[in-house]
Amino acid sequence: MNSLISDAQKAGERVGLKSDTIVINGGKPLRGAIVVRGAKNLATKAMVAALLGETPSVLRDVPDISDVQVVRGLLEVYGVKVHDTASGEMTFDTAKVESAHFSDIDAHAGASRIPILFCGPLLHRLGEARIPDLGGCRIGDRPIDFHLDALRAFGAVVSKGVEGIHLTAPNGLKGANIELPYPSVGATEQVLLTAVRAEGTTELKNAAIEPEIMDLIAILQKMGAIISVEPNRVILIEGVDRLEGYTHRALFDRNEVASWAAAALVTGGDIFVQGARQVEIMTFLNVFRKVGGAFDVQETGIRFWHPGGNLKPVTIETDVHPGFMTDWQQPLIVALTQAHGTSIVHETVYENRFGFTEALNEMGANITVHKSGLPDHPRRVARRDFEQAAVITGPTKLHGANIYVPDLRGGFSHLIAALSAEGQSVISNVGIISRGYEHIIEKLAQLGADFVYEG
């Protein structure tokens, strides 16, 4: 637990959060407008991709979040010169990429799992890569076996030691035929970042096809890569000898948009999210409408609001894109505590993502977690051995409580639960929320939230 607190404090400090606790007086609707910039799940990967370019790269709409600062620190450890502006533009000069020690890498990595994606680019640039023990949110196992197996298929030699993992490529990296056992986003990114400069052609089967993956492919194509997205989750990559830098505006953060939409719904509010787009979140918008929320797609963003009346129960099955994202279910569950009837959420992506519901129950929610899922319940998404199900019965009045934030999305869910609850809540370990939500304190103030934060 102490390491988790330390990680959250460090995350907050990276983006200027000086306190780790916020006191919220609930019951006030959130109303107003906020801006959502580039996706955490794209910006950080695009930063890594800059390592592959022989000339500088420029990334725009980079969010000011702690995960971005982690990657920046790691790039600088490897000799990359990084310059940024207040408008969210970053420039990466990779002319002098150099090796780094385990201790320096570990010091900058913190709780992030992003270092594993440095492997392919570093093997191409330096002939070796060093990876420390990996962190990240505690929401279940995230084995790196998919990554290491893919790297071995390219010809990398992997050795594990006390400090971490050391990889070399004595014969260079060669194209490979790889089939993922599950369409993992991280493993797909690993293959893309490695295959683009491997000798020969790589065929990746059962690939992830999330919008952030497509945006990363667009970046790599700008750099000179040859990548074809085929039917049935197949991606073909023809390796090239050289890649140039890129100039790119990052895809908006779908997860942050969905989170603020849920906040509008559960607090009975009205929030305009500038920068949101319809196409990438159509699955979420369908569910939002079924629950009883209203939205208006505009040229510069999307307005989300509670139109009045009773919220309706729904059944959700999380899945890889184009399914309902696992990151969307946590904030939406808070809204479902106010729906009239019984909702069911089947979690099929992570095996321990309902831990945040314990705090919601302490606040008055009625949520039962079935750790082995609901095997007899009708399903559309393929079942997984470790899946869980949450049954939410509502509506229930939420009341204030003292809450310790367990992870990124769960933490935001606790935040909006406190905002909608009667009475006062004290939320601690809020620094972890800054891993994926830019300027969270400022945005709460913009939306009229009643809180006290000593920052």
C-alpha positions as CSV (number, residue, x, y, z in Angstrom):
1,M,0.0,0.0,0.0
2,N,2.8,2.4,0.8
3,S,4.3,2.0,-2.7
4,L,0.9,2.8,-4.2
5,I,0.7,6.0,-2.1
6,S,4.2,6.9,-3.2
7,D,3.4,6.3,-6.8
8,A,0.3,8.4,-6.7
9,Q,2.1,11.3,-4.9
10,K,4.8,11.2,-7.6
11,A,2.2,11.1,-10.3
12,G,0.5,14.2,-8.9
13,E,3.8,16.1,-8.4
14,R,4.7,15.6,-12.1
15,V,1.7,17.7,-13.1
16,G,1.8,20.2,-10.2
17,L,-0.6,18.5,-7.7
18,K,0.9,19.4,-4.3
19,S,-1.7,17.7,-2.2
20,D,-3.0,14.1,-2.3
21,T,-6.5,14.8,-0.8
22,I,-9.6,16.6,-1.9
23,V,-12.7,17.3,0.2
24,I,-15.9,17.3,-1.8
25,N,-19.3,18.6,-0.8
26,G,-21.7,16.7,-2.9
27,G,-25.1,17.2,-4.4
28,K,-24.3,20.0,-6.9
29,P,-24.8,19.4,-10.6
30,L,-21.7,19.8,-12.8
31,R,-22.4,22.5,-15.5
32,G,-20.1,24.2,-17.9
33,A,-17.5,23.5,-20.6
34,I,-14.1,21.8,-20.5
35,V,-11.5,20.9,-23.1
36,V,-10.2,17.3,-23.7
37,R,-6.9,17.0,-25.5
38,G,-5.0,14.0,-26.9
39,A,-5.5,10.5,-25.6
40,K,-3.2,9.1,-23.0
41,N,-3.2,5.8,-24.8
42,L,-2.0,7.5,-28.0
43,A,0.2,10.4,-26.9
44,T,2.5,8.2,-24.9
45,K,2.9,5.7,-27.7
46,A,3.5,8.4,-30.3
47,M,6.3,9.8,-28.1
48,V,7.9,6.4,-28.1
49,A,7.5,6.2,-31.9
50,A,9.6,9.3,-32.2
51,L,12.6,7.2,-31.2
52,L,12.3,5.5,-34.6
53,G,12.7,8.7,-36.6
54,E,16.1,9.9,-37.8
55,T,14.8,13.5,-37.8
56,P,12.8,15.5,-35.2
57,S,9.1,14.7,-34.6
58,V,6.3,17.1,-33.5
59,L,3.2,16.0,-31.5
60,R,0.3,18.3,-30.9
61,D,-2.5,18.3,-28.4
62,V,-0.3,16.4,-25.9
63,P,-2.2,16.2,-22.5
64,D,-0.5,17.5,-19.4
65,I,-0.7,14.3,-17.4
66,S,1.8,12.3,-15.4
67,D,2.1,9.4,-17.8
68,V,3.3,11.9,-20.5
69,Q,5.9,13.2,-18.0
70,V,7.0,9.7,-17.3
71,V,7.6,9.0,-21.0
72,R,9.3,12.4,-21.4
73,G,11.7,11.6,-18.6
74,L,12.5,8.2,-20.1
75,L,13.2,9.7,-23.5
76,E,15.5,12.2,-22.0
77,V,17.4,9.4,-20.2
78,Y,18.0,8.0,-23.6
79,G,19.4,11.3,-24.9
80,V,16.3,12.6,-26.7
81,K,15.9,16.4,-26.5
82,V,12.3,17.3,-25.7
83,H,10.8,20.7,-26.0
84,D,7.2,21.7,-25.2
85,T,4.9,24.6,-25.3
86,A,1.9,25.7,-23.2
87,S,-0.4,24.8,-26.0
88,G,0.5,21.1,-25.7
89,E,3.0,20.8,-28.5
90,M,6.1,18.6,-28.0
91,T,9.1,18.3,-30.2
92,F,11.5,15.3,-30.0
93,D,15.0,15.5,-31.3
94,T,16.4,12.0,-31.5
95,A,19.8,12.8,-33.1
96,K,21.8,11.5,-30.1
97,V,20.0,8.4,-28.8
98,E,22.2,6.6,-26.2
99,S,22.0,3.7,-23.8
100,A,20.8,4.2,-20.2
101,H,21.3,2.4,-16.9
102,F,18.7,0.3,-15.2
103,S,18.7,2.6,-12.2
104,D,18.0,5.7,-14.4
105,I,15.2,4.0,-16.3
106,D,13.7,2.7,-13.1
107,A,13.8,6.1,-11.4
108,H,11.8,7.7,-14.3
109,A,9.4,4.8,-15.0
110,G,7.7,4.9,-11.6
111,A,4.4,3.0,-11.8
112,S,4.1,3.2,-15.6
113,R,4.2,0.1,-17.9
114,I,5.2,2.2,-20.9
115,P,8.9,1.1,-20.8
116,I,8.1,-2.2,-22.4
117,L,7.2,-0.4,-25.6
118,F,10.6,1.1,-25.8
119,C,12.1,-2.3,-26.7
120,G,11.6,-2.4,-30.4
121,P,12.7,1.2,-31.1
122,L,15.7,0.8,-28.8
123,L,16.8,-2.5,-30.4
124,H,16.7,-0.8,-33.8
125,R,18.6,2.3,-32.6
126,L,21.0,0.9,-30.1
127,G,21.0,-2.9,-30.5
128,E,19.8,-3.4,-26.9
129,A,17.0,-2.4,-24.5
130,R,16.7,-2.5,-20.7
131,I,13.4,-2.8,-19.0
132,P,12.8,-2.4,-15.2
133,D,10.0,-4.1,-13.2
134,L,6.7,-2.8,-14.6
135,G,4.0,-1.0,-12.6
136,G,0.6,0.5,-13.6
137,C,-2.8,0.4,-12.0
138,R,-3.6,-2.6,-9.9
139,I,-6.6,-3.9,-11.8
140,G,-5.4,-7.4,-12.5
141,D,-2.5,-9.3,-14.2
142,R,-1.0,-7.6,-17.2
143,P,1.5,-10.2,-18.2
144,I,4.3,-9.0,-20.5
145,D,4.5,-12.5,-22.1
146,F,2.7,-11.3,-25.2
147,H,5.3,-8.6,-25.6
148,L,8.4,-10.8,-25.0
149,D,7.1,-13.6,-27.2
150,A,6.6,-11.1,-30.0
151,L,10.1,-9.7,-29.6
152,R,11.6,-13.2,-29.6
153,A,9.7,-13.9,-32.8
154,F,11.6,-10.9,-34.3
155,G,14.9,-12.4,-33.2
156,A,15.4,-10.6,-29.9
157,V,17.3,-12.4,-27.1
158,V,15.7,-11.8,-23.8
159,S,17.5,-12.3,-20.4
160,K,16.0,-11.6,-17.0
161,G,18.1,-10.4,-14.1
162,V,17.7,-8.9,-10.6
163,E,17.3,-5.4,-12.0
164,G,14.9,-6.2,-14.8
165,I,15.0,-7.4,-18.4
166,H,17.8,-7.0,-20.9
167,L,17.2,-7.5,-24.6
168,T,19.6,-7.7,-27.5
169,A,19.4,-8.4,-31.2
170,P,22.7,-10.0,-32.2
171,N,21.5,-10.8,-35.8
172,G,19.2,-7.9,-36.2
173,L,15.4,-8.0,-36.2
174,K,13.5,-9.9,-38.9
175,G,9.9,-9.9,-40.0
176,A,7.8,-12.5,-38.4
177,N,4.3,-14.2,-38.5
178,I,2.7,-13.5,-35.1
179,E,-0.8,-14.4,-33.9
180,L,-1.8,-12.9,-30.6
181,P,-3.9,-15.1,-28.2
182,Y,-5.9,-12.1,-27.4
183,P,-6.2,-8.7,-29.3
184,S,-4.1,-6.9,-26.8
185,V,-3.6,-3.2,-27.4
186,G,-0.1,-3.1,-25.9
187,A,1.1,-6.2,-27.7
188,T,-0.2,-4.8,-31.0
189,E,1.6,-1.6,-30.4
190,Q,4.8,-3.6,-29.6
191,V,4.6,-5.4,-32.9
192,L,4.0,-2.2,-34.9
193,L,6.9,-0.3,-33.2
194,T,9.2,-3.3,-33.8
195,A,8.1,-4.5,-37.3
196,V,8.3,-1.1,-39.1
197,R,12.1,-1.4,-39.3
198,A,12.5,-5.1,-39.1
199,E,13.9,-6.8,-42.2
200,G,11.1,-8.4,-44.3
201,T,7.4,-8.5,-43.8
202,T,5.5,-9.1,-40.6
203,E,2.0,-10.5,-40.5
204,L,0.1,-9.8,-37.2
205,K,-3.1,-11.8,-36.7
206,N,-5.7,-11.1,-34.0
207,A,-4.5,-7.6,-33.7
208,A,-6.2,-4.8,-31.7
209,I,-7.9,-2.2,-33.9
210,E,-8.7,0.5,-31.4
211,P,-8.8,4.1,-32.8
212,E,-5.6,4.8,-30.9
213,I,-3.9,1.9,-32.8
214,M,-5.2,3.4,-36.1
215,D,-3.8,6.7,-35.1
216,L,-0.4,5.2,-34.2
217,I,-0.4,3.5,-37.6
218,A,-1.1,6.9,-39.2
219,I,1.9,8.3,-37.4
220,L,4.1,5.5,-38.5
221,Q,3.0,5.9,-42.1
222,K,3.8,9.5,-42.0
223,M,7.3,8.5,-40.9
224,G,7.7,6.2,-43.9
225,A,6.3,2.9,-42.7
226,I,4.3,0.6,-45.0
227,I,1.4,-0.8,-43.0
228,S,-1.8,-2.4,-44.4
229,V,-4.8,-3.1,-42.2
230,E,-6.5,-6.2,-43.6
231,P,-9.9,-7.7,-42.7
232,N,-10.4,-10.0,-39.7
233,R,-7.9,-8.2,-37.4
234,V,-4.8,-8.8,-39.7
235,I,-2.1,-6.2,-40.0
236,L,0.7,-6.5,-42.6
237,I,3.9,-4.5,-42.0
238,E,6.7,-4.3,-44.6
239,G,9.9,-3.3,-42.9
240,V,11.9,-0.3,-44.2
241,D,15.5,0.8,-43.7
242,R,14.8,4.3,-42.5
243,L,12.1,6.3,-40.9
244,E,11.8,10.1,-40.7
245,G,10.2,12.2,-38.0
246,Y,6.5,13.1,-38.0
247,T,4.1,16.0,-37.4
248,H,0.8,14.9,-35.9
249,R,-2.1,16.0,-33.8
250,A,-3.1,13.3,-31.3
251,L,-6.5,11.7,-31.3
252,F,-8.8,13.0,-28.5
253,D,-9.0,11.0,-25.3
254,R,-12.1,8.8,-25.6
255,N,-11.9,7.6,-22.0
256,E,-11.9,11.1,-20.6
257,V,-14.8,12.1,-22.7
258,A,-16.9,9.1,-21.5
259,S,-15.9,9.9,-17.9
260,W,-17.2,13.4,-18.1
261,A,-20.3,12.3,-19.8
262,A,-21.0,9.9,-16.9
263,A,-20.3,12.8,-14.5
264,A,-22.9,14.9,-16.2
265,L,-25.4,12.0,-15.9
266,V,-24.8,11.1,-12.3
267,T,-24.8,14.7,-11.0
268,G,-27.8,15.7,-13.0
269,G,-25.6,18.2,-14.8
270,D,-24.8,19.5,-18.3
271,I,-21.2,19.4,-19.7
272,F,-19.9,20.4,-23.1
273,V,-16.7,18.5,-23.9
274,Q,-14.7,20.4,-26.4
275,G,-12.6,18.2,-28.6
276,A,-14.8,15.1,-28.4
277,R,-15.8,13.4,-31.7
278,Q,-18.7,11.1,-32.4
279,V,-17.2,8.4,-34.6
280,E,-14.7,7.0,-32.1
281,I,-17.3,6.7,-29.3
282,M,-20.4,5.6,-31.0
283,T,-20.7,2.4,-28.9
284,F,-20.6,4.5,-25.7
285,L,-23.1,7.0,-27.1
286,N,-25.6,4.2,-27.7
287,V,-25.3,3.0,-24.1
288,F,-25.5,6.5,-22.8
289,R,-28.7,7.1,-24.6
290,K,-30.2,3.8,-23.5
291,V,-29.5,4.7,-19.9
292,G,-31.4,7.9,-20.3
293,G,-28.7,10.5,-21.0
294,A,-28.9,13.1,-23.7
295,F,-26.2,14.3,-26.0
296,D,-25.7,16.7,-28.9
297,V,-22.9,16.3,-31.4
298,Q,-21.5,19.6,-32.4
299,E,-18.7,20.7,-34.7
300,T,-16.3,21.4,-31.9
301,G,-17.3,18.8,-29.4
302,I,-20.2,17.0,-27.7
303,R,-22.7,18.2,-25.1
304,F,-23.8,15.7,-22.5
305,W,-26.6,16.2,-20.0
306,H,-29.3,14.6,-17.8
307,P,-32.6,15.5,-19.5
308,G,-34.7,14.7,-16.4
309,G,-36.8,11.6,-15.7
310,N,-35.7,8.2,-14.4
311,L,-32.5,6.6,-15.6
312,K,-32.9,3.1,-17.1
313,P,-31.0,-0.1,-16.3
314,V,-28.8,-1.7,-19.0
315,T,-26.7,-4.8,-19.5
316,I,-23.1,-4.2,-20.7
317,E,-20.4,-6.5,-21.9
318,T,-16.9,-4.9,-22.1
319,D,-14.9,-5.9,-25.1
320,V,-12.1,-4.9,-27.4
321,H,-12.9,-2.2,-30.0
322,P,-15.5,-1.8,-31.5
323,G,-17.1,-3.1,-28.3
324,F,-17.8,-1.3,-25.1
325,M,-14.4,-0.3,-23.5
326,T,-13.5,-1.6,-20.1
327,D,-12.4,2.0,-19.2
328,W,-15.9,3.2,-19.8
329,Q,-17.7,0.9,-17.4
330,Q,-16.3,2.2,-14.1
331,P,-17.6,5.8,-14.3
332,L,-20.9,4.6,-15.9
333,I,-21.5,2.2,-13.0
334,V,-21.8,5.2,-10.8
335,A,-24.6,6.5,-12.9
336,L,-26.2,3.0,-13.0
337,T,-26.6,3.2,-9.2
338,Q,-29.3,5.8,-9.9
339,A,-31.1,3.8,-12.6
340,H,-34.5,2.3,-11.7
341,G,-34.0,-1.4,-11.9
342,T,-31.2,-3.9,-12.1
343,S,-28.1,-3.4,-14.4
344,I,-25.5,-5.9,-15.2
345,V,-21.9,-5.3,-16.3
346,H,-19.9,-8.2,-17.6
347,E,-16.1,-7.4,-17.4
348,T,-14.2,-9.5,-19.9
349,V,-11.0,-7.6,-20.3
350,Y,-9.5,-7.4,-16.8
351,E,-10.0,-9.9,-14.0
352,N,-9.9,-7.4,-11.1
353,R,-11.6,-4.3,-12.2
354,F,-14.6,-4.2,-9.8
355,G,-12.5,-3.4,-6.7
356,F,-13.7,0.2,-6.8
357,T,-17.3,-0.9,-6.2
358,E,-16.5,-1.6,-2.5
359,A,-16.3,2.1,-1.8
360,L,-19.5,2.8,-3.8
361,N,-21.3,0.3,-1.5
362,E,-20.0,2.1,1.5
363,M,-21.5,5.2,0.1
364,G,-24.9,3.5,-0.2
365,A,-24.8,1.8,-3.6
366,N,-26.2,-1.8,-4.0
367,I,-23.6,-3.6,-6.1
368,T,-22.9,-7.3,-6.0
369,V,-19.8,-8.6,-7.7
370,H,-19.7,-12.1,-9.0
371,K,-16.1,-13.1,-9.2
372,S,-16.7,-16.0,-11.5
373,G,-19.1,-14.1,-13.7
374,L,-22.7,-15.1,-14.5
375,P,-22.3,-18.3,-16.6
376,D,-26.1,-18.7,-17.2
377,H,-26.7,-15.1,-18.4
378,P,-27.2,-14.6,-22.2
379,R,-24.1,-13.1,-23.8
380,R,-22.9,-11.7,-27.1
381,V,-19.2,-11.3,-26.2
382,A,-17.1,-14.5,-26.0
383,R,-16.6,-15.6,-22.4
384,R,-13.2,-15.6,-20.7
385,D,-12.1,-17.8,-17.9
386,F,-11.4,-14.9,-15.4
387,E,-14.3,-12.6,-16.2
388,Q,-16.4,-11.0,-13.5
389,A,-19.9,-9.5,-13.4
390,A,-21.3,-6.7,-11.4
391,V,-25.1,-6.5,-10.6
392,I,-26.2,-2.9,-9.8
393,T,-29.6,-2.4,-8.2
394,G,-31.0,1.1,-8.0
395,P,-31.8,3.7,-7.4
396,T,-30.0,4.2,-4.1
397,K,-29.0,7.4,-2.4
398,L,-25.3,7.9,-2.1
399,H,-23.8,9.6,1.0
400,G,-20.4,11.1,1.6
401,A,-17.5,8.9,2.8
402,N,-13.8,8.7,3.2
403,I,-12.4,7.1,0.1
404,Y,-8.9,5.9,-0.9
405,V,-8.4,5.9,-4.7
406,P,-7.3,2.4,-5.9
407,D,-6.6,3.1,-9.6
408,L,-7.0,5.6,-12.4
409,R,-10.6,5.0,-13.7
410,G,-11.9,3.7,-10.4
411,G,-10.5,6.9,-8.8
412,F,-12.5,9.1,-11.2
413,S,-15.6,7.0,-10.5
414,H,-15.1,7.7,-6.8
415,L,-14.7,11.4,-7.5
416,I,-18.0,11.7,-9.4
417,A,-19.8,9.5,-6.8
418,A,-18.7,12.0,-4.2
419,L,-19.9,14.9,-6.3
420,S,-23.3,13.4,-6.6
421,A,-23.6,12.2,-3.0
422,E,-25.3,13.9,0.0
423,G,-22.8,15.3,2.4
424,Q,-19.0,15.6,2.5
425,S,-16.5,13.1,1.1
426,V,-12.7,13.0,1.6
427,I,-10.9,11.5,-1.3
428,S,-7.2,10.5,-0.8
429,N,-4.6,9.2,-3.2
430,V,-6.0,11.5,-5.9
431,G,-2.6,11.9,-7.5
432,I,-3.2,8.6,-9.4
433,I,-6.1,10.2,-11.3
434,S,-3.6,12.7,-12.8
435,R,-2.1,9.7,-14.8
436,G,-4.9,10.0,-17.3
437,Y,-7.0,13.1,-16.5
438,E,-5.5,16.5,-17.5
439,H,-5.9,19.4,-15.0
440,I,-8.6,17.5,-13.0
441,I,-8.7,20.1,-10.2
442,E,-9.1,23.0,-12.6
443,K,-11.8,21.2,-14.6
444,L,-13.8,20.5,-11.5
445,A,-13.6,24.2,-10.6
446,Q,-14.7,25.1,-14.2
447,L,-17.8,22.9,-13.8
448,G,-18.8,24.5,-10.5
449,A,-18.0,21.6,-8.2
450,D,-18.0,22.4,-4.5
451,F,-14.7,21.2,-3.1
452,V,-11.6,22.2,-1.1
453,Y,-8.2,21.3,-2.4
454,E,-5.0,22.5,-0.8
455,G,-2.8,22.8,-3.9
